[in-house]
Amino acid sequence: MIHLLRTRATPEQLAEMLQDLEDWIKVAVDIHREILAGGGKLHAEDEAALLADGSRQEDIWGATWEPDLRQVTCESLINIRPRQNNHSMLITDPLIRDRVVEIVRRLLEGT
Amino acid sequence: MTNQVAIESDEIQAQRIRFMGLALPVRLGELAESLAFATVASDHPKYPEFLTRTLGVSIRLIDWTVAEVDPTVQSELAELRSHLAGWLRDTQAIGDDPAKRARVVAELREWSQKILDRSGLANYDNWQVEFDYPPGIRAAAEVFV
């Protein structure tokens, strides 16, 4: 189930976001509004939730959170963005990448 | 037990239907992403279960894609599937040997890049093509154009 998070996820929200993929949560992060959508089977579904909520495409980046490792992997098909000079699935700009990781950790781990 | 199998089967069927609704380049892109994510298994505390899960996802995506790609990509996907199936049979041995783990990670990375190249999604010239993707790549492509 996809949740749009503006504050730290509750245990119930985390459980529901893990329902689809079980071992990891795909998320799309709006680095401007500092919110995320997570729990879709595809990053594009999470991205769609943010776009519907008013996010701008250029502010949205994809990542995957793995709860056992507490690891954020900033690699997603939606990150291929030539216009913003990102030509791979990885977020190549360290500032953007750090911001995505920080927002994911804050909203999913509460750190 | 029977019910559990039926539920899993329904879920996979739903995944397949959703995946088959994506444009072919995007399906290849999703496969590339799945292969890249499988590298996370290398450090995972639930290894080899985690590797089994991630490789299984990639194999399914290949099975749902292979019939529609051109013959060159078809043979590459067949080769990739064979590697994945081999690793799937050998997860415990791979987990016990750091050198093997590192080799699998490197090969997954190479295959991920190769499949992404085949998808055309990372090719700057293809970004004026409107892929039927809800909405991700399509929205990004529209912005780019």
gemmi code that builds the backbone of each chain (N, CA, C; Angstrom):
import gemmi

chains = {
    "A": [
        ("MET", (0.842, -1.194, 0.000), (0.000, 0.000, 0.000), (0.885, 1.256, 0.000)),
        ("ILE", (0.508, 2.241, -0.815), (1.302, 3.470, -0.887), (0.844, 4.461, 0.182)),
        ("HIS", (1.814, 4.965, 0.932), (1.545, 6.020, 1.909), (2.327, 7.266, 1.537)),
        ("LEU", (1.706, 8.403, 1.738), (2.378, 9.685, 1.572), (2.766, 10.159, 2.970)),
        ("LEU", (4.064, 10.317, 3.202), (4.527, 10.637, 4.553), (5.065, 12.063, 4.644)),
        ("ARG", (4.501, 12.804, 5.568), (5.013, 14.148, 5.866), (5.696, 14.157, 7.234)),
        ("THR", (5.347, 13.170, 8.049), (5.990, 13.001, 9.353), (6.425, 11.538, 9.464)),
        ("ARG", (7.103, 11.224, 10.526), (7.651, 9.885, 10.680), (6.571, 8.806, 10.547)),
        ("ALA", (6.895, 7.752, 9.842), (5.938, 6.663, 9.636), (5.609, 5.975, 10.948)),
        ("THR", (4.351, 5.610, 11.112), (3.965, 4.795, 12.266), (4.315, 3.337, 11.954)),
        ("PRO", (4.391, 2.486, 12.970), (4.654, 1.057, 12.711), (3.604, 0.454, 11.765)),
        ("GLU", (2.356, 0.919, 11.892), (1.298, 0.393, 11.017), (1.550, 0.803, 9.566)),
        ("GLN", (1.943, 2.052, 9.375), (2.230, 2.505, 8.001), (3.409, 1.739, 7.414)),
        ("LEU", (4.447, 1.522, 8.221), (5.603, 0.765, 7.737), (5.179, -0.649, 7.320)),
        ("ALA", (4.359, -1.273, 8.168), (3.909, -2.634, 7.860), (3.109, -2.644, 6.557)),
        ("GLU", (2.280, -1.639, 6.363), (1.467, -1.598, 5.140), (2.329, -1.303, 3.907)),
        ("MET", (3.357, -0.482, 4.095), (4.237, -0.192, 2.953), (5.084, -1.406, 2.572)),
        ("LEU", (5.306, -2.277, 3.565), (6.094, -3.488, 3.295), (5.246, -4.615, 2.697)),
        ("GLN", (3.925, -4.410, 2.675), (3.026, -5.484, 2.234), (3.342, -5.981, 0.823)),
        ("ASP", (3.571, -5.067, -0.084), (3.709, -5.450, -1.488), (5.018, -6.181, -1.783)),
        ("LEU", (6.127, -5.644, -1.292), (7.432, -6.216, -1.649), (8.083, -6.975, -0.501)),
        ("GLU", (7.493, -6.902, 0.688), (7.871, -7.688, 1.867), (9.204, -7.311, 2.511)),
        ("ASP", (10.292, -7.331, 1.730), (11.612, -7.139, 2.336), (12.189, -5.749, 2.120)),
        ("TRP", (11.571, -4.941, 1.295), (12.091, -3.603, 1.057), (10.948, -2.677, 0.645)),
        ("ILE", (11.190, -1.390, 0.779), (10.169, -0.406, 0.425), (10.731, 0.525, -0.640)),
        ("LYS", (10.058, 0.591, -1.769), (10.443, 1.551, -2.800), (9.819, 2.899, -2.446)),
        ("VAL", (10.602, 3.948, -2.547), (10.086, 5.275, -2.203), (10.432, 6.283, -3.293)),
        ("ALA", (9.613, 7.316, -3.370), (9.943, 8.505, -4.154), (9.965, 9.657, -3.170)),
        ("VAL", (11.031, 10.449, -3.245), (11.249, 11.507, -2.257), (11.187, 12.871, -2.932)),
        ("ASP", (10.418, 13.784, -2.327), (10.423, 15.179, -2.784), (11.419, 15.934, -1.912)),
        ("ILE", (12.577, 16.274, -2.494), (13.634, 16.884, -1.667), (13.340, 18.354, -1.357)),
        ("HIS", (12.381, 18.940, -2.052), (12.018, 20.334, -1.763), (11.004, 20.389, -0.620)),
        ("ARG", (9.990, 19.567, -0.711), (8.939, 19.575, 0.318), (9.277, 18.663, 1.494)),
        ("GLU", (10.332, 17.873, 1.340), (10.802, 16.967, 2.390), (9.712, 15.971, 2.811)),
        ("ILE", (9.079, 15.400, 1.810), (8.083, 14.355, 2.058), (8.427, 13.169, 1.157)),
        ("LEU", (7.793, 12.051, 1.406), (8.013, 10.905, 0.519), (6.732, 10.104, 0.343)),
        ("ALA", (6.692, 9.366, -0.761), (5.635, 8.377, -0.963), (6.332, 7.036, -1.071)),
        ("GLY", (5.807, 6.029, -0.401), (6.464, 4.723, -0.420), (5.468, 3.589, -0.331)),
        ("GLY", (5.899, 2.428, -0.823), (5.062, 1.239, -0.717), (4.547, 0.730, -2.039)),
        ("GLY", (4.863, 1.428, -3.131), (4.417, 0.944, -4.440), (5.294, -0.201, -4.945)),
        ("LYS", (4.799, -0.926, -5.930), (5.616, -1.986, -6.525), (6.673, -1.389, -7.446)),
        ("LEU", (6.347, -0.237, -8.005), (7.281, 0.481, -8.875), (7.539, 1.853, -8.266)),
        ("HIS", (8.762, 2.358, -8.454), (9.041, 3.721, -8.001), (8.098, 4.715, -8.686)),
        ("ALA", (7.733, 4.406, -9.917), (6.877, 5.314, -10.673), (5.509, 5.493, -10.001)),
        ("GLU", (5.047, 4.458, -9.313), (3.760, 4.576, -8.619), (3.875, 5.535, -7.435)),
        ("ASP", (5.003, 5.454, -6.735), (5.227, 6.386, -5.624), (5.382, 7.812, -6.162)),
        ("GLU", (6.099, 7.897, -7.275), (6.289, 9.205, -7.906), (4.937, 9.812, -8.301)),
        ("ALA", (4.060, 8.963, -8.811), (2.736, 9.436, -9.222), (1.969, 10.011, -8.034)),
        ("ALA", (2.119, 9.368, -6.875), (1.427, 9.849, -5.667), (1.931, 11.243, -5.297)),
        ("LEU", (3.236, 11.460, -5.439), (3.778, 12.788, -5.117), (3.324, 13.831, -6.141)),
        ("LEU", (3.339, 13.453, -7.409), (2.905, 14.396, -8.442), (1.438, 14.793, -8.209)),
        ("ALA", (0.634, 13.806, -7.843), (-0.784, 14.084, -7.588), (-0.958, 14.992, -6.381)),
        ("ASP", (0.017, 14.967, -5.496), (-0.043, 15.804, -4.289), (0.555, 17.187, -4.526)),
        ("GLY", (1.018, 17.433, -5.740), (1.516, 18.771, -6.055), (3.020, 18.909, -6.144)),
        ("SER", (3.741, 17.796, -6.013), (5.202, 17.872, -6.130), (5.612, 18.173, -7.560)),
        ("ARG", (6.791, 18.773, -7.712), (7.333, 19.031, -9.048), (8.251, 17.885, -9.429)),
        ("GLN", (8.153, 17.507, -10.708), (8.947, 16.381, -11.203), (10.428, 16.498, -10.836)),
        ("GLU", (10.967, 17.691, -11.014), (12.416, 17.843, -10.810), (12.845, 17.694, -9.356)),
        ("ASP", (11.881, 17.723, -8.443), (12.229, 17.570, -7.023), (12.137, 16.120, -6.550)),
        ("ILE", (11.667, 15.232, -7.432), (11.381, 13.863, -6.997), (12.519, 12.913, -7.397)),
        ("TRP", (12.969, 12.119, -6.443), (14.034, 11.153, -6.703), (13.651, 9.802, -6.094)),
        ("GLY", (14.118, 8.741, -6.735), (13.745, 7.399, -6.294), (14.824, 6.752, -5.431)),
        ("ALA", (14.365, 5.952, -4.468), (15.294, 5.212, -3.608), (14.578, 3.969, -3.092)),
        ("THR", (15.353, 3.096, -2.478), (14.772, 1.904, -1.875), (15.330, 1.757, -0.461)),
        ("TRP", (14.445, 1.512, 0.486), (14.861, 1.363, 1.883), (14.733, -0.095, 2.276)),
        ("GLU", (15.819, -0.580, 2.861), (15.854, -1.981, 3.261), (15.904, -2.010, 4.788)),
        ("PRO", (14.829, -2.464, 5.456), (14.722, -2.315, 6.910), (15.733, -3.121, 7.722)),
        ("ASP", (16.089, -4.315, 7.272), (17.032, -5.115, 8.068), (18.410, -4.486, 8.116)),
        ("LEU", (18.838, -3.955, 6.985), (20.155, -3.304, 6.920), (20.073, -1.826, 7.299)),
        ("ARG", (18.847, -1.322, 7.339), (18.625, 0.136, 7.469), (19.452, 0.860, 6.417)),
        ("GLN", (19.320, 0.357, 5.213), (20.123, 0.887, 4.114), (19.237, 1.583, 3.092)),
        ("VAL", (19.687, 2.737, 2.634), (18.966, 3.468, 1.597), (19.782, 3.357, 0.310)),
        ("THR", (19.176, 2.793, -0.722), (19.846, 2.666, -2.011), (19.224, 3.666, -2.976)),
        ("CYS", (20.043, 4.604, -3.429), (19.503, 5.672, -4.287), (19.621, 5.281, -5.755)),
        ("GLU", (18.982, 4.216, -6.134), (19.094, 3.712, -7.498), (17.701, 3.331, -7.993)),
        ("SER", (17.270, 4.004, -9.026), (15.920, 3.767, -9.537), (15.824, 4.245, -10.981)),
        ("LEU", (14.931, 3.593, -11.679), (14.695, 3.971, -13.073), (14.228, 5.428, -13.186)),
        ("ILE", (13.485, 5.896, -12.189), (12.951, 7.266, -12.295), (14.033, 8.329, -12.099)),
        ("ASN", (15.242, 7.883, -11.713), (16.323, 8.865, -11.515), (17.040, 9.225, -12.817)),
        ("ILE", (16.776, 8.500, -13.880), (17.405, 8.841, -15.161), (16.780, 10.144, -15.638)),
        ("ARG", (17.550, 11.195, -15.613), (17.006, 12.544, -15.813), (18.043, 13.395, -16.548)),
        ("PRO", (18.209, 13.182, -17.875), (19.233, 13.923, -18.609), (19.136, 15.438, -18.431)),
        ("ARG", (17.914, 15.953, -18.366), (17.744, 17.404, -18.243), (18.401, 17.941, -16.967)),
        ("GLN", (18.429, 17.078, -15.953), (19.061, 17.487, -14.688), (20.440, 16.847, -14.549)),
        ("ASN", (20.985, 16.448, -15.702), (22.339, 15.912, -15.766), (22.519, 14.641, -14.946)),
        ("ASN", (21.455, 13.865, -14.828), (21.583, 12.561, -14.154), (21.282, 11.478, -15.193)),
        ("HIS", (22.351, 10.831, -15.674), (22.197, 9.918, -16.802), (22.119, 8.453, -16.382)),
        ("SER", (22.124, 8.185, -15.110), (22.069, 6.783, -14.679), (20.951, 6.604, -13.648)),
        ("MET", (20.739, 5.345, -13.255), (19.714, 5.070, -12.243), (20.158, 5.575, -10.874)),
        ("LEU", (21.470, 5.648, -10.670), (21.994, 6.176, -9.411), (21.876, 7.699, -9.401)),
        ("ILE", (21.634, 8.250, -8.232), (21.663, 9.710, -8.104), (23.133, 10.104, -8.021)),
        ("THR", (23.608, 10.805, -9.033), (25.049, 11.067, -9.093), (25.465, 12.309, -8.304)),
        ("ASP", (24.548, 13.234, -8.088), (24.887, 14.440, -7.325), (24.890, 14.095, -5.826)),
        ("PRO", (26.059, 14.191, -5.172), (26.122, 13.787, -3.761), (25.226, 14.626, -2.848)),
        ("LEU", (24.988, 15.877, -3.212), (24.129, 16.724, -2.373), (22.684, 16.232, -2.412)),
        ("ILE", (22.236, 15.906, -3.634), (20.865, 15.382, -3.773), (20.761, 14.023, -3.085)),
        ("ARG", (21.791, 13.201, -3.311), (21.770, 11.852, -2.725), (21.718, 11.930, -1.188)),
        ("ASP", (22.527, 12.780, -0.615), (22.536, 12.909, 0.848), (21.188, 13.400, 1.373)),
        ("ARG", (20.587, 14.286, 0.617), (19.292, 14.833, 1.031), (18.217, 13.741, 0.987)),
        ("VAL", (18.254, 12.932, -0.075), (17.290, 11.824, -0.177), (17.471, 10.864, 0.997)),
        ("VAL", (18.712, 10.509, 1.262), (18.985, 9.565, 2.360), (18.513, 10.145, 3.692)),
        ("GLU", (18.788, 11.426, 3.891), (18.410, 12.068, 5.156), (16.885, 12.078, 5.332)),
        ("ILE", (16.164, 12.382, 4.266), (14.690, 12.434, 4.358), (14.119, 11.029, 4.577)),
        ("VAL", (14.675, 10.056, 3.880), (14.190, 8.679, 4.054), (14.433, 8.218, 5.489)),
        ("ARG", (15.628, 8.480, 5.993), (15.939, 8.056, 7.368), (15.021, 8.763, 8.379)),
        ("ARG", (14.790, 10.035, 8.158), (13.956, 10.785, 9.096), (12.515, 10.260, 9.101)),
        ("LEU", (11.982, 9.980, 7.904), (10.568, 9.614, 7.819), (10.316, 8.119, 8.031)),
        ("LEU", (11.308, 7.289, 7.742), (11.093, 5.849, 7.921), (11.762, 5.302, 9.175)),
        ("GLU", (12.862, 5.934, 9.590), (13.571, 5.412, 10.763), (13.436, 6.326, 11.973)),
        ("GLY", (13.009, 7.562, 11.723), (12.899, 8.501, 12.824), (14.229, 9.015, 13.315)),
        ("THR", (15.248, 9.008, 12.433), (16.566, 9.491, 12.864), (16.902, 10.814, 12.185)),
    ],
    "B": [
        ("MET", (-2.272, -24.705, 3.486), (-1.128, -24.694, 2.572), (-1.574, -24.424, 1.138)),
        ("THR", (-2.633, -25.117, 0.748), (-3.159, -24.921, -0.601), (-3.582, -23.474, -0.822)),
        ("ASN", (-4.239, -22.910, 0.227), (-4.673, -21.522, 0.119), (-3.501, -20.580, -0.051)),
        ("GLN", (-2.414, -20.847, 0.711), (-1.239, -19.979, 0.632), (-0.662, -19.968, -0.771)),
        ("VAL", (-0.588, -21.143, -1.370), (-0.057, -21.241, -2.733), (-0.943, -20.459, -3.694)),
        ("ALA", (-2.263, -20.581, -3.513), (-3.200, -19.887, -4.400), (-3.043, -18.378, -4.276)),
        ("ILE", (-2.863, -17.893, -3.030), (-2.718, -16.453, -2.810), (-1.451, -15.956, -3.491)),
        ("GLU", (-0.348, -16.684, -3.305), (0.911, -16.261, -3.909), (0.780, -16.230, -5.425)),
        ("SER", (0.147, -17.220, -5.950), (-0.035, -17.305, -7.389), (-0.844, -16.109, -7.911)),
        ("ASP", (-1.880, -15.737, -7.169), (-2.688, -14.578, -7.561), (-1.856, -13.307, -7.553)),
        ("GLU", (-1.016, -13.190, -6.512), (-0.181, -11.987, -6.409), (0.778, -11.888, -7.589)),
        ("ILE", (1.389, -13.015, -7.910), (2.347, -12.997, -9.022), (1.618, -12.722, -10.329)),
        ("GLN", (0.435, -13.269, -10.438), (-0.343, -13.011, -11.650), (-0.679, -11.520, -11.773)),
        ("ALA", (-1.047, -10.921, -10.633), (-1.349, -9.478, -10.645), (-0.110, -8.679, -11.018)),
        ("GLN", (1.046, -9.097, -10.476), (2.312, -8.423, -10.828), (2.575, -8.522, -12.319)),
        ("ARG", (2.357, -9.724, -12.844), (2.619, -9.949, -14.274), (1.736, -9.052, -15.141)),
        ("ILE", (0.462, -8.974, -14.784), (-0.466, -8.164, -15.576), (-0.042, -6.697, -15.553)),
        ("ARG", (0.339, -6.245, -14.338), (0.766, -4.848, -14.208), (2.058, -4.612, -15.008)),
        ("PHE", (2.984, -5.555, -14.895), (4.277, -5.409, -15.573), (4.100, -5.450, -17.086)),
        ("MET", (3.239, -6.351, -17.561), (3.044, -6.482, -19.002), (2.355, -5.250, -19.597)),
        ("GLY", (1.760, -4.443, -18.738), (1.131, -3.213, -19.211), (2.129, -2.098, -19.476)),
        ("LEU", (3.386, -2.308, -19.062), (4.412, -1.294, -19.281), (4.997, -1.441, -20.684)),
        ("ALA", (5.479, -0.329, -21.216), (6.153, -0.378, -22.516), (7.415, -1.234, -22.397)),
        ("LEU", (7.802, -1.856, -23.500), (8.944, -2.777, -23.484), (10.234, -2.131, -22.949)),
        ("PRO", (10.588, -0.909, -23.386), (11.810, -0.301, -22.835), (11.747, -0.153, -21.319)),
        ("VAL", (10.567, 0.146, -20.816), (10.428, 0.327, -19.373), (10.534, -1.016, -18.652)),
        ("ARG", (10.022, -2.072, -19.290), (10.168, -3.401, -18.684), (11.638, -3.784, -18.573)),
        ("LEU", (12.387, -3.501, -19.638), (13.830, -3.778, -19.581), (14.493, -2.911, -18.507)),
        ("GLY", (14.042, -1.666, -18.401), (14.580, -0.783, -17.371), (14.292, -1.299, -15.969)),
        ("GLU", (13.081, -1.786, -15.767), (12.732, -2.342, -14.452), (13.595, -3.571, -14.145)),
        ("LEU", (13.874, -4.369, -15.183), (14.767, -5.521, -14.992), (16.165, -5.044, -14.586)),
        ("ALA", (16.658, -4.007, -15.259), (17.980, -3.459, -14.921), (18.007, -2.993, -13.468)),
        ("GLU", (16.934, -2.339, -13.055), (16.859, -1.851, -11.665), (16.844, -3.020, -10.685)),
        ("SER", (16.105, -4.046, -11.047), (16.002, -5.220, -10.184), (17.361, -5.916, -10.021)),
        ("LEU", (18.125, -6.000, -11.106), (19.459, -6.616, -11.044), (20.392, -5.793, -10.164)),
        ("ALA", (20.304, -4.477, -10.301), (21.154, -3.605, -9.481), (20.801, -3.766, -8.006)),
        ("PHE", (19.513, -3.866, -7.725), (19.101, -3.968, -6.318), (19.536, -5.304, -5.706)),
        ("ALA", (19.624, -6.339, -6.537), (20.035, -7.655, -6.024), (21.435, -7.612, -5.413)),
        ("THR", (22.233, -6.610, -5.789), (23.588, -6.512, -5.220), (23.553, -6.206, -3.728)),
        ("VAL", (22.428, -5.646, -3.257), (22.277, -5.351, -1.823), (22.389, -6.640, -1.004)),
        ("ALA", (22.006, -7.760, -1.610), (22.013, -9.044, -0.911), (23.391, -9.404, -0.374)),
        ("SER", (24.417, -8.889, -1.026), (25.780, -9.241, -0.659), (26.077, -9.013, 0.826)),
        ("ASP", (25.511, -7.939, 1.385), (25.793, -7.615, 2.796), (24.609, -7.912, 3.708)),
        ("HIS", (23.636, -8.613, 3.196), (22.383, -8.729, 3.936), (22.430, -9.789, 5.034)),
        ("PRO", (21.889, -9.450, 6.228), (21.895, -10.432, 7.313), (21.023, -11.658, 7.023)),
        ("LYS", (20.051, -11.481, 6.129), (19.184, -12.631, 5.805), (19.652, -13.333, 4.530)),
        ("TYR", (20.911, -13.171, 4.191), (21.469, -13.910, 3.085), (21.423, -15.390, 3.474)),
        ("PRO", (21.087, -16.371, 2.653), (20.834, -16.258, 1.222), (19.377, -16.024, 0.841)),
        ("GLU", (18.487, -15.963, 1.865), (17.066, -15.793, 1.522), (16.848, -14.525, 0.693)),
        ("PHE", (17.558, -13.470, 1.084), (17.363, -12.202, 0.385), (17.817, -12.307, -1.070)),
        ("LEU", (18.956, -12.988, -1.294), (19.442, -13.155, -2.669), (18.445, -13.996, -3.475)),
        ("THR", (17.916, -15.025, -2.837), (16.931, -15.870, -3.510), (15.724, -15.046, -3.947)),
        ("ARG", (15.269, -14.170, -3.049), (14.107, -13.328, -3.375), (14.410, -12.385, -4.539)),
        ("THR", (15.562, -11.706, -4.449), (15.860, -10.696, -5.470), (16.147, -11.344, -6.827)),
        ("LEU", (16.866, -12.461, -6.804), (17.124, -13.139, -8.085), (15.826, -13.672, -8.679)),
        ("GLY", (14.951, -14.160, -7.802), (13.666, -14.675, -8.264), (12.846, -13.598, -8.963)),
        ("VAL", (12.880, -12.398, -8.412), (12.160, -11.277, -9.039), (12.721, -11.024, -10.435)),
        ("SER", (14.044, -10.991, -10.549), (14.656, -10.713, -11.853), (14.316, -11.802, -12.878)),
        ("ILE", (14.328, -13.036, -12.429), (14.001, -14.136, -13.346), (12.564, -13.999, -13.867)),
        ("ARG", (11.661, -13.639, -12.965), (10.276, -13.450, -13.404), (10.182, -12.323, -14.440)),
        ("LEU", (10.895, -11.236, -14.186), (10.825, -10.110, -15.128), (11.369, -10.519, -16.502)),
        ("ILE", (12.411, -11.344, -16.505), (12.937, -11.845, -17.790), (11.861, -12.677, -18.489)),
        ("ASP", (11.254, -13.585, -17.724), (10.243, -14.471, -18.319), (9.083, -13.693, -18.924)),
        ("TRP", (8.774, -12.549, -18.318), (7.642, -11.752, -18.791), (8.039, -10.793, -19.910)),
        ("THR", (9.302, -10.798, -20.289), (9.785, -9.831, -21.279), (10.355, -10.500, -22.517)),
        ("VAL", (10.963, -11.657, -22.319), (11.831, -12.236, -23.342), (11.139, -12.462, -24.696)),
        ("ALA", (9.866, -12.786, -24.674), (9.188, -13.124, -25.927), (9.051, -11.923, -26.857)),
        ("GLU", (9.149, -10.719, -26.313), (8.841, -9.542, -27.129), (10.056, -8.745, -27.587)),
        ("VAL", (11.236, -9.153, -27.157), (12.433, -8.398, -27.553), (13.024, -8.976, -28.834)),
        ("ASP", (13.926, -8.229, -29.463), (14.511, -8.733, -30.708), (15.460, -9.893, -30.406)),
        ("PRO", (15.792, -10.688, -31.441), (16.550, -11.923, -31.203), (17.884, -11.717, -30.471)),
        ("THR", (18.568, -10.610, -30.741), (19.850, -10.376, -30.067), (19.644, -10.235, -28.564)),
        ("VAL", (18.679, -9.397, -28.196), (18.404, -9.191, -26.770), (17.842, -10.477, -26.163)),
        ("GLN", (17.076, -11.196, -26.980), (16.503, -12.460, -26.498), (17.605, -13.426, -26.051)),
        ("SER", (18.648, -13.524, -26.866), (19.712, -14.459, -26.486), (20.492, -13.933, -25.279)),
        ("GLU", (20.607, -12.608, -25.166), (21.262, -12.047, -23.976), (20.430, -12.323, -22.718)),
        ("LEU", (19.130, -12.179, -22.855), (18.272, -12.449, -21.698), (18.322, -13.932, -21.312)),
        ("ALA", (18.415, -14.782, -22.324), (18.519, -16.218, -22.042), (19.821, -16.519, -21.291)),
        ("GLU", (20.896, -15.866, -21.724), (22.185, -16.065, -21.046), (22.107, -15.543, -19.604)),
        ("LEU", (21.511, -14.361, -19.457), (21.371, -13.776, -18.114), (20.549, -14.694, -17.225)),
        ("ARG", (19.450, -15.206, -17.776), (18.583, -16.080, -16.981), (19.342, -17.310, -16.503)),
        ("SER", (20.180, -17.819, -17.390), (20.968, -18.991, -17.037), (21.928, -18.681, -15.879)),
        ("HIS", (22.554, -17.495, -15.924), (23.425, -17.088, -14.812), (22.631, -16.979, -13.509)),
        ("LEU", (21.489, -16.305, -13.597), (20.680, -16.084, -12.393), (20.229, -17.415, -11.792)),
        ("ALA", (19.811, -18.333, -12.673), (19.346, -19.642, -12.193), (20.498, -20.397, -11.534)),
        ("GLY", (21.690, -20.264, -12.116), (22.863, -20.913, -11.531), (23.175, -20.360, -10.148)),
        ("TRP", (23.123, -19.038, -10.028), (23.382, -18.417, -8.713), (22.297, -18.807, -7.715)),
        ("LEU", (21.091, -18.922, -8.217), (19.969, -19.298, -7.353), (20.186, -20.697, -6.759)),
        ("ARG", (20.756, -21.587, -7.571), (21.031, -22.947, -7.097), (22.211, -22.964, -6.128)),
        ("ASP", (23.005, -21.898, -6.178), (24.294, -21.914, -5.487), (24.386, -20.848, -4.396)),
        ("THR", (23.241, -20.373, -3.914), (23.271, -19.214, -3.005), (24.092, -19.474, -1.742)),
        ("GLN", (23.971, -20.686, -1.179), (24.694, -20.959, 0.065), (26.201, -20.896, -0.162)),
        ("ALA", (26.660, -21.537, -1.232), (28.102, -21.541, -1.521), (28.603, -20.126, -1.813)),
        ("ILE", (27.785, -19.354, -2.514), (28.176, -17.960, -2.814), (28.278, -17.181, -1.503)),
        ("GLY", (27.320, -17.416, -0.606), (27.310, -16.709, 0.668), (28.510, -17.040, 1.535)),
        ("ASP", (29.010, -18.266, 1.409), (30.136, -18.696, 2.241), (31.485, -18.211, 1.721)),
        ("ASP", (31.504, -17.692, 0.526), (32.773, -17.335, -0.112), (32.761, -15.854, -0.535)),
        ("PRO", (33.476, -15.003, 0.206), (33.465, -13.564, -0.104), (33.891, -13.256, -1.545)),
        ("ALA", (34.816, -14.034, -2.070), (35.268, -13.784, -3.451), (34.135, -14.057, -4.438)),
        ("LYS", (33.395, -15.142, -4.174), (32.248, -15.453, -5.055), (31.184, -14.367, -4.953)),
        ("ARG", (30.936, -13.924, -3.727), (29.948, -12.859, -3.536), (30.328, -11.631, -4.346)),
        ("ALA", (31.591, -11.257, -4.240), (32.062, -10.056, -4.948), (31.916, -10.236, -6.463)),
        ("ARG", (32.183, -11.461, -6.928), (32.076, -11.719, -8.371), (30.617, -11.605, -8.829)),
        ("VAL", (29.714, -12.160, -8.026), (28.287, -12.091, -8.378), (27.816, -10.631, -8.401)),
        ("VAL", (28.242, -9.855, -7.409), (27.865, -8.439, -7.367), (28.361, -7.727, -8.624)),
        ("ALA", (29.621, -7.984, -8.991), (30.196, -7.329, -10.178), (29.433, -7.732, -11.439)),
        ("GLU", (29.086, -9.019, -11.531), (28.359, -9.478, -12.728), (26.943, -8.916, -12.773)),
        ("LEU", (26.305, -8.829, -11.606), (24.962, -8.238, -11.571), (25.010, -6.785, -12.030)),
        ("ARG", (26.044, -6.066, -11.581), (26.221, -4.669, -12.005), (26.403, -4.569, -13.520)),
        ("GLU", (27.260, -5.446, -14.062), (27.501, -5.429, -15.518), (26.228, -5.726, -16.282)),
        ("TRP", (25.494, -6.738, -15.827), (24.255, -7.094, -16.522), (23.218, -5.983, -16.406)),
        ("SER", (23.160, -5.363, -15.250), (22.209, -4.274, -15.063), (22.482, -3.163, -16.076)),
        ("GLN", (23.747, -2.806, -16.228), (24.097, -1.733, -17.167), (23.800, -2.156, -18.609)),
        ("LYS", (24.122, -3.425, -18.910), (23.877, -3.911, -20.276), (22.384, -3.868, -20.618)),
        ("ILE", (21.560, -4.319, -19.684), (20.111, -4.339, -19.939), (19.556, -2.914, -20.012)),
        ("LEU", (20.094, -2.042, -19.167), (19.663, -0.640, -19.237), (20.025, -0.051, -20.603)),
        ("ASP", (21.224, -0.374, -21.093), (21.624, 0.086, -22.431), (20.652, -0.440, -23.492)),
        ("ARG", (20.297, -1.713, -23.367), (19.367, -2.304, -24.345), (17.994, -1.629, -24.281)),
        ("SER", (17.605, -1.171, -23.112), (16.282, -0.542, -22.968), (16.197, 0.768, -23.736)),
        ("GLY", (17.354, 1.424, -23.903), (17.362, 2.719, -24.577), (16.989, 3.874, -23.665)),
        ("LEU", (16.604, 3.579, -22.426), (16.127, 4.643, -21.534), (17.236, 5.604, -21.119)),
        ("ALA", (18.474, 5.114, -21.119), (19.580, 5.987, -20.698), (20.222, 6.699, -21.887)),
        ("ASN", (19.648, 6.445, -23.058), (20.186, 7.084, -24.259), (19.528, 8.453, -24.454)),
        ("TYR", (20.337, 9.461, -24.379), (19.867, 10.841, -24.486), (18.954, 11.048, -25.705)),
        ("ASP", (19.315, 10.410, -26.836), (18.563, 10.618, -28.078), (17.148, 10.050, -28.014)),
        ("ASN", (16.931, 9.115, -27.104), (15.616, 8.472, -27.047), (14.621, 9.245, -26.187)),
        ("TRP", (15.060, 10.329, -25.576), (14.195, 10.969, -24.600), (13.063, 11.762, -25.205)),
        ("GLN", (13.020, 11.834, -26.536), (11.846, 12.467, -27.121), (10.755, 11.438, -27.415)),
        ("VAL", (11.090, 10.183, -27.176), (10.082, 9.141, -27.327), (9.204, 9.156, -26.089)),
        ("GLU", (7.911, 9.134, -26.285), (7.033, 9.108, -25.124), (6.732, 7.660, -24.754)),
        ("PHE", (7.409, 7.184, -23.732), (7.160, 5.823, -23.281), (5.853, 5.785, -22.515)),
        ("ASP", (5.157, 4.701, -22.683), (3.888, 4.568, -21.992), (4.156, 4.076, -20.583)),
        ("TYR", (4.466, 5.003, -19.723), (4.846, 4.638, -18.365), (4.045, 5.479, -17.395)),
        ("PRO", (3.382, 4.865, -16.467), (2.476, 5.633, -15.609), (3.117, 6.048, -14.286)),
        ("PRO", (3.559, 7.260, -14.138), (3.836, 8.303, -15.101), (5.342, 8.489, -15.258)),
        ("GLY", (6.124, 8.142, -14.237), (7.573, 8.199, -14.141), (8.335, 8.677, -15.346)),
        ("ILE", (8.906, 7.736, -16.082), (9.762, 8.081, -17.202), (9.026, 8.980, -18.186)),
        ("ARG", (7.755, 8.698, -18.389), (7.003, 9.481, -19.355), (6.946, 10.947, -18.938)),
        ("ALA", (6.636, 11.174, -17.679), (6.554, 12.546, -17.183), (7.911, 13.213, -17.304)),
        ("ALA", (8.961, 12.486, -16.956), (10.309, 13.051, -17.038), (10.644, 13.378, -18.486)),
        ("ALA", (10.265, 12.491, -19.394), (10.556, 12.708, -20.804), (9.815, 13.929, -21.333)),
        ("GLU", (8.588, 14.108, -20.886), (7.816, 15.260, -21.329), (8.466, 16.559, -20.843)),
        ("VAL", (8.949, 16.532, -19.617), (9.629, 17.708, -19.086), (10.881, 17.989, -19.912)),
        ("PHE", (11.601, 16.913, -20.219), (12.853, 17.059, -20.940), (12.616, 17.640, -22.329)),
        ("VAL", (11.613, 17.120, -23.037), (11.336, 17.587, -24.399), (10.931, 19.050, -24.370)),
    ],
}
model = gemmi.Model(1)
for chain_id, residues in chains.items():
    chain = gemmi.Chain(chain_id)
    for i, (resn, *xyz) in enumerate(residues, 1):
        res = gemmi.Residue()
        res.name, res.seqid = resn, gemmi.SeqId(i, " ")
        for name, pos in zip(("N", "CA", "C"), xyz):
            atom = gemmi.Atom()
            atom.name, atom.element = name, gemmi.Element(name[0])
            atom.pos, atom.b_iso = gemmi.Position(*pos), 0.0
            res.add_atom(atom)
        chain.add_residue(res)
    model.add_chain(chain)
structure = gemmi.Structure()
structure.add_model(model)
structure.setup_entities()
